[in-house]
Amino acid sequence: MSDRKVFELSDELIGQLAKLLQLSILTGTNVVDHFRLLRVETEEGRLALTPEYKEYFENSLNSMLKEAEQLQEEMQTTIVQA
């Protein structure tokens, strides 16, 4: 008998992997770096995102969006002044 454990990926985790791939394409960053930050736990025989990781990702995404909005405002101000 084998003592190995087999897990499936939760739909949420699969969706997160897709988001990370999209994020890496949009930002020009390495998707492997994003994957390394993933944190998962077992949930009913499936690997699922930890609550801490979900909070981290949401905060990171919000931070990036705020930075993008600030850059857009700066660019519009620069164009108006020119």
Rosetta constraint file for C-alpha pairs under 8 A:
AtomPair CA 6 CA 45 HARMONIC 7.98 0.50
AtomPair CA 7 CA 45 HARMONIC 5.65 0.50
AtomPair CA 7 CA 46 HARMONIC 5.16 0.50
AtomPair CA 7 CA 47 HARMONIC 6.42 0.50
AtomPair CA 8 CA 45 HARMONIC 6.82 0.50
AtomPair CA 8 CA 46 HARMONIC 4.68 0.50
AtomPair CA 8 CA 47 HARMONIC 6.21 0.50
AtomPair CA 9 CA 13 HARMONIC 6.16 0.50
AtomPair CA 9 CA 14 HARMONIC 6.48 0.50
AtomPair CA 9 CA 46 HARMONIC 5.38 0.50
AtomPair CA 9 CA 47 HARMONIC 4.98 0.50
AtomPair CA 9 CA 48 HARMONIC 6.80 0.50
AtomPair CA 10 CA 14 HARMONIC 6.34 0.50
AtomPair CA 10 CA 46 HARMONIC 5.58 0.50
AtomPair CA 10 CA 47 HARMONIC 5.72 0.50
AtomPair CA 10 CA 48 HARMONIC 5.46 0.50
AtomPair CA 11 CA 15 HARMONIC 6.11 0.50
AtomPair CA 12 CA 16 HARMONIC 6.16 0.50
AtomPair CA 12 CA 48 HARMONIC 6.77 0.50
AtomPair CA 12 CA 49 HARMONIC 7.27 0.50
AtomPair CA 13 CA 17 HARMONIC 6.24 0.50
AtomPair CA 13 CA 47 HARMONIC 7.26 0.50
AtomPair CA 13 CA 48 HARMONIC 5.64 0.50
AtomPair CA 13 CA 49 HARMONIC 6.05 0.50
AtomPair CA 14 CA 18 HARMONIC 6.48 0.50
AtomPair CA 15 CA 19 HARMONIC 6.28 0.50
AtomPair CA 16 CA 20 HARMONIC 6.11 0.50
AtomPair CA 17 CA 21 HARMONIC 6.27 0.50
AtomPair CA 17 CA 35 HARMONIC 7.55 0.50
AtomPair CA 18 CA 22 HARMONIC 6.26 0.50
AtomPair CA 19 CA 23 HARMONIC 5.99 0.50
AtomPair CA 20 CA 24 HARMONIC 6.09 0.50
AtomPair CA 20 CA 31 HARMONIC 6.57 0.50
AtomPair CA 20 CA 34 HARMONIC 6.37 0.50
AtomPair CA 20 CA 35 HARMONIC 7.36 0.50
AtomPair CA 21 CA 25 HARMONIC 6.34 0.50
AtomPair CA 21 CA 31 HARMONIC 5.84 0.50
AtomPair CA 22 CA 26 HARMONIC 6.17 0.50
AtomPair CA 23 CA 27 HARMONIC 5.99 0.50
AtomPair CA 23 CA 29 HARMONIC 7.85 0.50
AtomPair CA 23 CA 31 HARMONIC 7.99 0.50
AtomPair CA 24 CA 28 HARMONIC 5.43 0.50
AtomPair CA 24 CA 29 HARMONIC 4.67 0.50
AtomPair CA 24 CA 30 HARMONIC 5.86 0.50
AtomPair CA 24 CA 31 HARMONIC 5.25 0.50
AtomPair CA 24 CA 34 HARMONIC 7.73 0.50
AtomPair CA 25 CA 29 HARMONIC 6.82 0.50
AtomPair CA 29 CA 33 HARMONIC 7.89 0.50
AtomPair CA 30 CA 34 HARMONIC 7.05 0.50
AtomPair CA 31 CA 35 HARMONIC 6.22 0.50
AtomPair CA 32 CA 36 HARMONIC 6.18 0.50
AtomPair CA 33 CA 37 HARMONIC 6.77 0.50
AtomPair CA 34 CA 38 HARMONIC 6.96 0.50
AtomPair CA 38 CA 49 HARMONIC 7.57 0.50
AtomPair CA 38 CA 53 HARMONIC 6.69 0.50
AtomPair CA 39 CA 49 HARMONIC 6.01 0.50
AtomPair CA 39 CA 50 HARMONIC 5.87 0.50
AtomPair CA 39 CA 53 HARMONIC 5.76 0.50
AtomPair CA 40 CA 47 HARMONIC 5.95 0.50
AtomPair CA 40 CA 48 HARMONIC 5.20 0.50
AtomPair CA 40 CA 49 HARMONIC 4.44 0.50
AtomPair CA 40 CA 50 HARMONIC 5.17 0.50
AtomPair CA 40 CA 53 HARMONIC 7.91 0.50
AtomPair CA 41 CA 47 HARMONIC 5.50 0.50
AtomPair CA 41 CA 48 HARMONIC 5.44 0.50
AtomPair CA 41 CA 49 HARMONIC 6.31 0.50
AtomPair CA 41 CA 50 HARMONIC 5.94 0.50
AtomPair CA 42 CA 46 HARMONIC 5.40 0.50
AtomPair CA 42 CA 47 HARMONIC 4.68 0.50
AtomPair CA 42 CA 48 HARMONIC 6.07 0.50
AtomPair CA 43 CA 47 HARMONIC 6.13 0.50
AtomPair CA 43 CA 48 HARMONIC 6.20 0.50
AtomPair CA 49 CA 53 HARMONIC 6.48 0.50
AtomPair CA 49 CA 54 HARMONIC 6.66 0.50
AtomPair CA 50 CA 54 HARMONIC 6.37 0.50
AtomPair CA 51 CA 55 HARMONIC 6.28 0.50
AtomPair CA 52 CA 56 HARMONIC 6.14 0.50
AtomPair CA 53 CA 57 HARMONIC 6.02 0.50
AtomPair CA 54 CA 58 HARMONIC 6.10 0.50
AtomPair CA 55 CA 59 HARMONIC 6.10 0.50
AtomPair CA 56 CA 60 HARMONIC 6.11 0.50
AtomPair CA 57 CA 61 HARMONIC 6.03 0.50
AtomPair CA 58 CA 62 HARMONIC 6.11 0.50
AtomPair CA 59 CA 63 HARMONIC 6.08 0.50
AtomPair CA 60 CA 64 HARMONIC 6.23 0.50
AtomPair CA 61 CA 65 HARMONIC 6.19 0.50
AtomPair CA 62 CA 66 HARMONIC 6.18 0.50
AtomPair CA 63 CA 67 HARMONIC 6.22 0.50
AtomPair CA 64 CA 68 HARMONIC 6.12 0.50
AtomPair CA 65 CA 69 HARMONIC 6.16 0.50
AtomPair CA 66 CA 70 HARMONIC 6.20 0.50
AtomPair CA 67 CA 71 HARMONIC 6.20 0.50
AtomPair CA 68 CA 72 HARMONIC 6.14 0.50
AtomPair CA 69 CA 73 HARMONIC 6.19 0.50
AtomPair CA 70 CA 74 HARMONIC 6.16 0.50
AtomPair CA 71 CA 75 HARMONIC 6.11 0.50
AtomPair CA 72 CA 76 HARMONIC 6.19 0.50
AtomPair CA 73 CA 77 HARMONIC 6.12 0.50
AtomPair CA 74 CA 78 HARMONIC 6.10 0.50
AtomPair CA 75 CA 79 HARMONIC 6.17 0.50
AtomPair CA 76 CA 80 HARMONIC 6.16 0.50
AtomPair CA 77 CA 81 HARMONIC 6.18 0.50
AtomPair CA 78 CA 82 HARMONIC 6.22 0.50
